[in-house]
Amino acid sequence: MEEDNILNFDAALNALNEASQTFKIDAWVPSKLTYYSFKEINAKQQKDLLGAAIDNSIYNIEFSTVFYNILKENILNVDPSVVDEFNISDKVSIALSLKKQTSDSFKVVFDEKQNISNEISLTNIINKFQNYTSPTPEVVDLQNLKVEVRYPTIKQELSFDKEFTFNKKKYEVKTNEDLQSIITSAFLLETTKYISKVWIDDKEVDLDTLTHNQKIKVIEKLPSGLIQKILKLVSSWKKTLDDILTVEYNDLKKTLTVDGLLFLN
């Protein structure tokens, strides 16, 4: 009968959800040294990503939140909680792989004033992650102080960025002092994001057990010489990732940014 070929609303959603799992992407996750499978981004998720593209905050908190949720919803064959273990470079690799399913060609503006742009292949960038080594925790020290510097997971990154956004909303920028306070808070949170433990005369302080405000108070007490060592290490990690994301056209270079705009192109 004809009615047998008609699905009700709930059955249709279930059927579409099952069908979506056949449209999958295998993305390389550097920190795990293996591929993970994800469902393709659906229309609603695409809409959410486009909405996140208008977020002009320092940390693109809207995109980070939307993309984190997409990874949780779309990962296949494993417990979604594994996403909480993925780090920043993993997020970049996965994002580029998901974008590639829409189009491998990506338009990059190399010079806005001269209106110079060119199409680049995402595959060339994605393949570079095969030879990328994800950072592992390192200890830096100064006299009787030691600090463990780690590459934050995307869950940790999101938590810190939300904290900064929350703190920023508590202040109105009316003076230079207000602006300076916000910039200082951003610097401290960004630095704290990469620190997991502090040892004082071999006595350990586990920052992951503290609140964000407590973490910042600890970091504020560290000597500038130690902070410089930490920043040097973090900068080297960021540069390695930036090198992968840097593309060239003639004598021009551009480092790609993974945010909502990636999925607008």
Helices and strands as residue ranges (DSSP letters): G 2-5, H 9-20, E 24-29, E 34-39, H 43-52, H 61-74, G 80-85, H 88-102, E 105-111, E 116-121, H 122-128, G 129-131, E 138-142, E 145-149, H 154-169, H 176-192, E 195-200, E 203-206, G 207-209, H 212-220, H 224-245, E 246-249, E 252-255, G 260-263
